[in-house]
């Protein structure tokens, strides 16, 4: 029997979870809700410290022992009282901040799903808005989402994987890498 967690020659006293391999990372999951050819999104409250008035999907931080899909569904239900089906992973975005500006990086999972059930509930997070894709493109979005939302909303694009590096003050994106995986397998 092979011991899968201890490779041959592995020294148990070797520290593997140390800098530079371990860093502070906040993991979030958000979901775009499709309904009647439009998307139900959240306009963040003006009282929010981070990104007041910004429009984006419902979502939040991944809790302990929870995967990103569970988080997106939980946050949608908590914030809006809704459930979805036909959920797809649309994007995985890494936000890299200099430690001098912000001590953590963010890994954000974006999903989309079709409205299934529920009565739209109010939330202190902000107000729900129903927008078509063209309206979304004109809205005030978080910068990295603004650079990837066209791919996220396209039913033909695959999953977006992107990295955005921010300047020394964490105010402006200075470097970006965006790749889109193929959604379907080509015929051979």
C-alpha positions in Angstrom: 0.0 0.0 0.0 1.4 3.4 -1.0 1.3 6.1 1.6 -0.1 9.0 -0.5 0.5 11.7 2.0 4.2 11.0 2.7 6.3 10.7 -0.5 9.4 8.5 -0.3 12.3 10.4 1.1 10.1 13.1 2.6 11.4 14.6 5.8 8.5 15.3 8.3 10.6 17.9 10.0 10.8 19.9 6.8 8.6 23.0 7.0 6.3 23.2 4.0 3.8 25.8 5.1 6.2 28.7 5.4 7.0 31.8 3.4 7.2 32.2 0.5 4.8 29.3 -0.2 2.1 30.3 2.3 0.5 33.7 2.1 -2.6 35.4 3.5 -5.5 34.8 1.1 -9.1 35.8 1.4 -11.4 33.5 -0.7 -14.7 34.8 -1.9 -17.5 33.4 -4.1 -20.0 35.5 -6.0 -23.0 34.6 -8.2 -24.7 36.3 -11.2 -28.4 35.3 -11.2 -30.0 35.0 -14.7 -33.6 35.8 -14.9 -35.7 36.6 -18.0 -32.7 37.5 -20.1 -31.3 39.8 -17.5 -29.1 39.5 -14.4 -30.0 40.1 -10.8 -27.1 41.9 -9.2 -26.5 43.8 -6.0 -25.8 47.6 -5.8 -23.7 47.8 -2.7 -24.9 50.1 0.0 -23.3 53.6 0.1 -22.6 52.8 3.8 -20.2 50.0 2.9 -16.5 50.8 3.7 -15.2 48.8 0.7 -16.7 49.6 -2.7 -19.7 51.6 -1.7 -22.3 52.0 -4.5 -20.5 49.4 -6.7 -22.6 46.9 -8.7 -21.7 43.3 -8.7 -23.0 39.8 -8.0 -24.3 38.6 -4.7 -21.6 36.8 -2.6 -19.1 36.9 0.2 -16.3 35.1 1.9 -15.9 31.4 2.0 -16.4 30.1 5.5 -14.4 27.3 7.2 -15.2 23.8 5.8 -17.2 25.4 2.9 -16.3 25.2 -0.8 -16.8 28.2 -3.1 -20.0 26.9 -4.8 -21.6 26.3 -1.3 -20.6 29.9 -0.4 -22.1 31.4 -3.5 -25.4 29.6 -3.0 -25.5 30.4 0.8 -24.7 34.1 0.3 -27.4 34.4 -2.4 -30.0 32.9 -0.1 -28.9 35.0 2.9 -28.7 38.2 1.0 -31.6 37.8 -1.4 -33.7 34.9 -0.3 -33.2 33.2 -3.7 -32.0 29.8 -5.0 -30.6 29.0 -8.4 -30.0 26.0 -10.7 -27.8 25.3 -13.8 -24.8 26.8 -12.0 -21.6 27.3 -13.9 -18.1 28.5 -12.8 -17.5 31.6 -14.9 -14.2 33.0 -13.5 -11.5 32.6 -11.0 -9.7 35.9 -10.3 -6.7 36.5 -8.1 -6.2 40.1 -6.8 -2.6 40.6 -5.8 -1.9 43.5 -3.5 1.5 44.7 -2.2 1.8 43.8 1.5 2.5 47.5 2.2 -1.0 48.5 1.0 -3.0 45.5 2.0 -1.8 42.4 3.9 -3.9 39.8 2.0 -4.6 38.8 -1.6 -8.1 37.8 -2.7 -9.1 34.7 -4.7 -12.6 35.3 -6.1 -14.8 32.6 -7.7 -17.6 33.9 -10.0 -20.5 31.7 -10.8 -23.7 32.2 -12.8 -27.0 30.4 -12.3 -30.6 30.5 -13.4 -33.2 31.8 -11.0 -35.0 28.8 -9.5 -37.1 30.0 -6.6 -37.6 32.5 -3.7 -39.0 35.9 -3.0 -36.5 38.7 -3.3 -35.6 39.8 0.2 -34.1 43.1 1.3 -30.6 43.2 2.7 -28.4 45.7 4.5 -25.7 44.8 1.9 -27.5 47.0 -0.7 -30.3 46.9 -3.2 -31.0 44.3 -5.9 -31.0 45.5 -9.5 -32.1 43.7 -12.6 -29.9 44.6 -15.6 -29.4 43.3 -19.1 -25.8 42.6 -20.2 -25.4 45.9 -22.0 -26.5 47.8 -18.9 -24.0 45.9 -16.8 -21.1 46.9 -19.1 -21.9 50.6 -18.4 -22.2 50.3 -14.6 -19.6 51.1 -12.0 -18.0 47.8 -11.3 -15.0 46.8 -9.3 -12.0 47.2 -11.6 -11.1 43.6 -12.1 -14.7 42.6 -12.7 -15.0 45.4 -15.2 -12.1 43.8 -17.2 -13.6 40.3 -17.2 -17.4 40.8 -17.1 -17.8 40.6 -20.9 -16.4 37.0 -20.8 -18.4 36.1 -17.6 -21.7 37.1 -19.3 -20.9 35.4 -22.6 -22.6 31.9 -22.8 -20.0 30.8 -25.3 -16.9 31.7 -23.4 -15.2 29.3 -21.1 -14.0 29.9 -17.6 -11.9 33.0 -17.1 -8.7 32.8 -15.1 -7.2 36.2 -14.3 -4.6 37.8 -12.1 -4.6 41.5 -11.4 -1.6 43.1 -9.6 -2.2 46.4 -7.8 0.2 49.3 -7.3 2.0 50.0 -4.1 -0.9 51.9 -2.6 -3.5 49.3 -3.7 -5.4 51.9 -5.8 -4.7 51.0 -9.4 -4.2 47.8 -11.4 -0.7 47.9 -12.8 -0.5 44.4 -14.4 -3.1 42.0 -15.6 -3.2 38.5 -17.1 -6.5 37.2 -18.4 -7.0 33.8 -20.0 -10.2 32.1 -21.1 -10.5 28.3 -21.1 -12.5 26.6 -23.8 -16.1 25.8 -22.8 -16.7 22.8 -25.0 -14.5 20.0 -26.4 -13.7 20.4 -30.1 -14.5 17.6 -32.6 -11.4 15.6 -33.6 
